[in-house]
Amino acid sequence: MRRLRSILPFSVLAVALLAAGFKTVNYLDGAAVMGKVHETHGTTAEVDVVKMDIYTKDAPDPQSCTLLSAVQNDGKGGLMYFMRVLAPESQKGLTFLVLEDANDNVEQYLITVMGTKKIAPSERSAHFMGSDFTYEDLRREKPGEWTYDRLDDEKIRGTDCYAIMATPANKDREQITGYTYRFLDVDKTTYDIRHIDFLDSKQKPLKSFDAFDYQATNTSTQRPRSGIMVNLVSGTKTVMTLVGSRLDKPLDPKFFTLETLKSWGLEQDQAFADLLPKAAAPAATPAKTP
């Protein structure tokens, strides 16, 4: 089990170095490391097509679906995000919409053929489409919602990583996410997130996430080609495989409205024409943990 480890604040390190007669070095604390992550991987707009495979202990084959996701700045300091099911046909059109303003007010909606449901904060720890990702997991991380402490560095699959402990900034955030601790391993060279452990208030492991095969998109910014979320309580796992990605090409803001998402048509399909054909190709074999 992953346990809490020593935290070495910069002030303590600096005093120790000066006392020993050594020259101080540029030390990144937890917040600075996560700032580098956001600086390196941030984008004004992103569209992805993803294949999601859900594995359970009893079923011989995974439940599979293809998703279209889009996220971008709203021009006012907030974020707009949606994830829409493209396949299978029985679930096509199911859409998860997130609207966040500059004051961190968050609205989440689930759009289905049965109607539109607003997701209450108490429901955000529920799982999306029966996967091992909760609604809250699918949001972009906002640094103001977490406190970051740097722990002893680690190696993940042979890569030197910063080890960061993330704790909710307040009790409301903890209740919404369902996590008391998250331990993130960040590549020291690329600032790619390689691994995350999710724990409850008693340090009981709940889930783990691993990202693999980071590659450049249509820009120099990298994205993982596959990610695996393992539910350590239920024994299930969900594999996300990136089919196509497009960065820094903003959509018309109307795409992120309930009205547009409920009346999706040819205009919307054409806006993603460079990605959607790839989603219709034969599904690749799900990634496996190395």
C-alpha positions as CSV (number, residue, x, y, z in Angstrom):
1,M,0.0,0.0,0.0
2,R,1.3,3.4,-0.8
3,R,1.7,5.4,2.4
4,L,2.3,9.0,3.2
5,R,6.0,9.9,3.0
6,S,8.2,12.7,4.2
7,I,7.5,16.2,2.9
8,L,10.6,18.3,2.3
9,P,9.6,22.0,2.2
10,F,11.9,24.3,0.2
11,S,12.6,26.5,3.3
12,V,13.9,23.5,5.2
13,L,16.1,22.4,2.3
14,A,17.5,25.9,1.8
15,V,18.5,26.3,5.4
16,A,20.1,22.9,5.4
17,L,22.1,23.7,2.3
18,L,23.3,27.1,3.6
19,A,24.3,25.6,6.9
20,A,26.4,23.0,5.1
21,G,28.1,25.7,3.0
22,F,26.5,24.5,-0.3
23,K,25.1,26.7,-3.0
24,T,21.3,26.6,-3.1
25,V,19.6,25.1,-6.2
26,N,16.3,25.8,-8.0
27,Y,14.0,23.6,-6.0
28,L,10.5,23.0,-7.3
29,D,7.8,22.6,-4.6
30,G,4.6,20.6,-5.2
31,A,2.7,23.6,-6.5
32,A,5.5,24.6,-8.8
33,V,5.7,21.1,-10.3
34,M,2.0,21.0,-11.0
35,G,2.3,24.5,-12.4
36,K,4.8,23.1,-14.9
37,V,2.4,20.3,-15.8
38,H,-0.3,22.8,-16.6
39,E,2.1,25.1,-18.5
40,T,3.5,22.2,-20.6
41,H,0.3,20.5,-21.4
42,G,-2.2,23.3,-21.3
43,T,-4.1,24.3,-24.5
44,T,-6.8,26.9,-25.4
45,A,-8.9,24.2,-27.1
46,E,-8.8,20.4,-27.5
47,V,-10.9,17.8,-29.3
48,D,-10.3,14.1,-28.9
49,V,-11.8,10.8,-30.1
50,V,-11.3,8.1,-27.6
51,K,-12.2,4.4,-27.4
52,M,-13.2,3.3,-23.9
53,D,-13.1,-0.4,-22.9
54,I,-14.6,-1.5,-19.6
55,Y,-13.4,-4.8,-18.1
56,T,-15.3,-6.6,-15.4
57,K,-14.3,-9.8,-13.5
58,D,-17.2,-11.8,-14.8
59,A,-17.5,-10.8,-18.5
60,P,-15.1,-12.4,-21.0
61,D,-15.1,-9.4,-23.3
62,P,-15.1,-5.7,-22.4
63,Q,-17.9,-3.3,-22.9
64,S,-16.7,-0.8,-25.6
65,C,-17.7,2.6,-26.8
66,T,-16.3,5.5,-28.8
67,L,-16.4,9.0,-27.4
68,L,-15.9,12.5,-28.8
69,S,-14.6,15.0,-26.2
70,A,-14.0,18.7,-26.6
71,V,-12.8,21.3,-24.1
72,Q,-11.8,25.0,-24.4
73,N,-11.6,28.3,-22.6
74,D,-14.8,30.3,-22.6
75,G,-12.9,33.6,-23.1
76,K,-14.0,34.8,-19.6
77,G,-11.7,32.8,-17.4
78,G,-13.8,29.7,-17.4
79,L,-13.9,26.3,-19.2
80,M,-16.4,24.5,-21.3
81,Y,-16.3,20.7,-21.8
82,F,-18.4,17.9,-23.3
83,M,-18.0,14.2,-23.9
84,R,-20.4,12.6,-26.4
85,V,-20.9,8.9,-27.2
86,L,-20.4,8.1,-30.9
87,A,-20.8,4.3,-30.7
88,P,-22.4,1.9,-30.0
89,E,-25.6,2.9,-31.7
90,S,-27.7,2.0,-28.6
91,Q,-25.9,4.8,-26.6
92,K,-25.1,7.2,-29.4
93,G,-25.8,10.8,-28.4
94,L,-25.4,10.4,-24.7
95,T,-23.5,13.5,-23.7
96,F,-21.8,14.8,-20.5
97,L,-21.5,18.6,-20.4
98,V,-19.5,20.7,-17.9
99,L,-19.6,24.5,-17.7
100,E,-17.2,26.3,-15.3
101,D,-17.0,30.0,-14.8
102,A,-14.1,32.1,-13.6
103,N,-15.4,31.9,-10.0
104,D,-15.1,28.1,-10.0
105,N,-18.9,27.7,-10.1
106,V,-19.5,24.3,-11.8
107,E,-22.6,23.0,-13.6
108,Q,-22.7,19.4,-15.0
109,Y,-25.4,17.9,-17.2
110,L,-26.1,14.5,-18.6
111,I,-28.1,14.5,-21.9
112,T,-29.9,11.4,-23.0
113,V,-32.8,10.5,-25.2
114,M,-34.9,10.5,-22.1
115,G,-34.1,14.2,-21.4
116,T,-31.5,16.3,-19.6
117,K,-30.4,15.8,-16.0
118,K,-28.4,18.3,-14.0
119,I,-25.8,16.5,-11.9
120,A,-25.7,17.6,-8.3
121,P,-22.4,18.0,-6.5
122,S,-23.2,15.0,-4.4
123,E,-23.5,12.9,-7.6
124,R,-20.1,13.8,-9.1
125,S,-18.4,10.8,-7.5
126,A,-20.7,8.5,-9.5
127,H,-19.2,6.6,-12.4
128,F,-19.6,7.7,-16.0
129,M,-21.3,5.0,-18.1
130,G,-20.4,2.3,-15.7
131,S,-16.7,2.9,-16.2
132,D,-14.0,3.3,-13.5
133,F,-13.9,7.1,-14.2
134,T,-16.2,9.3,-12.1
135,Y,-17.8,12.5,-13.5
136,E,-15.3,14.4,-11.4
137,D,-12.3,12.4,-12.8
138,L,-13.3,13.6,-16.3
139,R,-12.9,17.3,-15.4
140,R,-9.7,19.2,-16.1
141,E,-7.8,19.6,-12.9
142,K,-7.9,23.1,-11.4
143,P,-5.0,23.8,-9.1
144,G,-7.0,26.1,-6.8
145,E,-9.1,23.0,-5.8
146,W,-6.1,21.1,-4.4
147,T,-3.1,21.6,-2.1
148,Y,0.1,20.1,-3.6
149,D,3.1,18.8,-1.5
150,R,6.2,17.4,-2.9
151,L,7.4,14.0,-1.5
152,D,10.5,11.9,-2.0
153,D,11.2,11.5,-5.7
154,E,10.4,8.1,-7.3
155,K,11.0,6.0,-10.4
156,I,8.0,4.9,-12.4
157,R,8.7,2.3,-15.1
158,G,12.3,3.4,-15.1
159,T,11.5,7.1,-15.4
160,D,12.6,9.7,-12.8
161,C,9.5,11.4,-11.4
162,Y,8.5,14.0,-9.0
163,A,6.1,12.5,-6.4
164,I,3.3,14.9,-5.5
165,M,0.7,14.5,-2.8
166,A,-2.6,16.3,-3.7
167,T,-5.2,16.9,-1.0
168,P,-8.5,18.7,-1.4
169,A,-8.4,22.4,-0.7
170,N,-11.5,22.0,1.5
171,K,-14.0,19.4,2.8
172,D,-16.5,20.2,0.1
173,R,-13.9,19.3,-2.6
174,E,-13.2,16.0,-0.7
175,Q,-16.8,15.1,-0.5
176,I,-17.3,15.8,-4.2
177,T,-14.3,13.8,-5.4
178,G,-14.5,11.0,-2.8
179,Y,-10.7,11.2,-2.5
180,T,-8.7,12.4,0.6
181,Y,-5.3,11.8,-1.0
182,R,-4.0,11.5,-4.5
183,F,-0.4,10.7,-5.2
184,L,0.8,11.8,-8.6
185,D,4.1,10.8,-10.3
186,V,5.3,13.5,-12.8
187,D,8.1,12.9,-15.3
188,K,11.0,15.2,-14.4
189,T,11.9,15.9,-18.0
190,T,8.6,16.2,-19.8
191,Y,6.2,16.9,-16.9
192,D,3.9,14.0,-18.2
193,I,1.8,12.5,-15.5
194,R,2.8,8.8,-15.4
195,H,0.8,7.4,-12.5
196,I,-1.8,8.4,-9.9
197,D,-3.0,6.6,-6.8
198,F,-6.4,7.5,-5.2
199,L,-6.9,7.0,-1.5
200,D,-9.6,7.6,1.1
201,S,-9.3,9.2,4.5
202,K,-7.9,6.0,6.1
203,Q,-5.2,5.8,3.3
204,K,-7.1,2.8,1.8
205,P,-6.3,2.5,-1.9
206,L,-9.4,3.1,-4.1
207,K,-8.0,3.3,-7.6
208,S,-4.9,3.7,-9.6
209,F,-4.3,5.3,-13.0
210,D,-1.4,4.8,-15.4
211,A,-0.7,6.7,-18.6
212,F,1.4,5.3,-21.5
213,D,3.0,6.2,-24.7
214,Y,3.0,10.0,-24.7
215,Q,3.2,11.4,-28.3
216,A,2.9,14.8,-29.9
217,T,-0.5,15.8,-31.3
218,N,-1.1,18.2,-34.2
219,T,1.1,20.6,-32.1
220,S,4.2,19.8,-30.1
221,T,2.1,19.2,-27.0
222,Q,2.0,15.6,-26.0
223,R,-0.9,13.4,-25.0
224,P,-0.9,9.7,-23.8
225,R,-2.0,7.2,-26.4
226,S,-3.5,5.0,-23.6
227,G,-4.6,5.3,-20.0
228,I,-5.7,2.6,-17.6
229,M,-7.9,3.2,-14.5
230,V,-8.0,0.2,-12.1
231,N,-10.7,0.1,-9.4
232,L,-8.9,-1.6,-6.5
233,V,-12.2,-2.1,-4.6
234,S,-14.3,-3.7,-7.4
235,G,-11.5,-5.4,-9.4
236,T,-12.6,-3.7,-12.6
237,K,-10.6,-1.6,-15.0
238,T,-11.2,0.9,-17.8
239,V,-8.9,1.4,-20.7
240,M,-8.9,4.7,-22.7
241,T,-7.2,4.6,-26.1
242,L,-6.7,7.9,-28.0
243,V,-7.9,7.5,-31.6
244,G,-7.3,11.1,-32.7
245,S,-6.5,14.5,-31.2
246,R,-6.7,18.1,-32.3
247,L,-5.3,21.0,-30.2
248,D,-5.6,24.8,-30.3
249,K,-8.4,25.0,-32.9
250,P,-11.3,26.5,-30.9
251,L,-14.9,25.7,-31.7
252,D,-17.8,28.1,-31.9
253,P,-19.0,28.5,-28.2
254,K,-22.5,27.4,-29.3
255,F,-21.2,23.8,-29.5
256,F,-21.1,23.9,-25.6
257,T,-24.7,24.7,-25.1
258,L,-27.5,22.3,-24.1
259,E,-29.5,23.4,-27.2
260,T,-26.8,22.5,-29.6
261,L,-25.9,19.2,-27.9
262,K,-29.6,18.1,-27.8
263,S,-30.1,18.9,-31.5
264,W,-26.8,17.5,-32.9
265,G,-26.8,17.4,-36.7
266,L,-24.7,17.6,-39.9
267,E,-23.1,21.0,-38.9
268,Q,-21.7,19.5,-35.8
269,D,-20.4,16.4,-37.6
270,Q,-18.7,18.5,-40.1
271,A,-16.8,20.4,-37.4
272,F,-15.1,17.2,-36.4
273,A,-14.7,15.8,-39.9
274,D,-10.9,15.4,-39.6
275,L,-11.4,13.2,-36.5
276,L,-14.7,11.3,-36.9
277,P,-13.7,9.1,-39.8
278,K,-10.9,7.6,-37.6
279,A,-13.4,6.7,-35.0
280,A,-15.3,4.5,-37.5
281,A,-12.2,2.5,-38.3
282,P,-11.8,-1.1,-36.9
283,A,-11.1,-0.8,-33.1
284,A,-7.6,-1.3,-32.1
285,T,-6.7,-3.9,-29.5
286,P,-7.0,-2.3,-26.0
287,A,-3.7,-1.3,-24.5
288,K,-2.4,-3.6,-21.8
289,T,-0.3,-2.7,-18.8
290,P,3.4,-3.2,-19.6
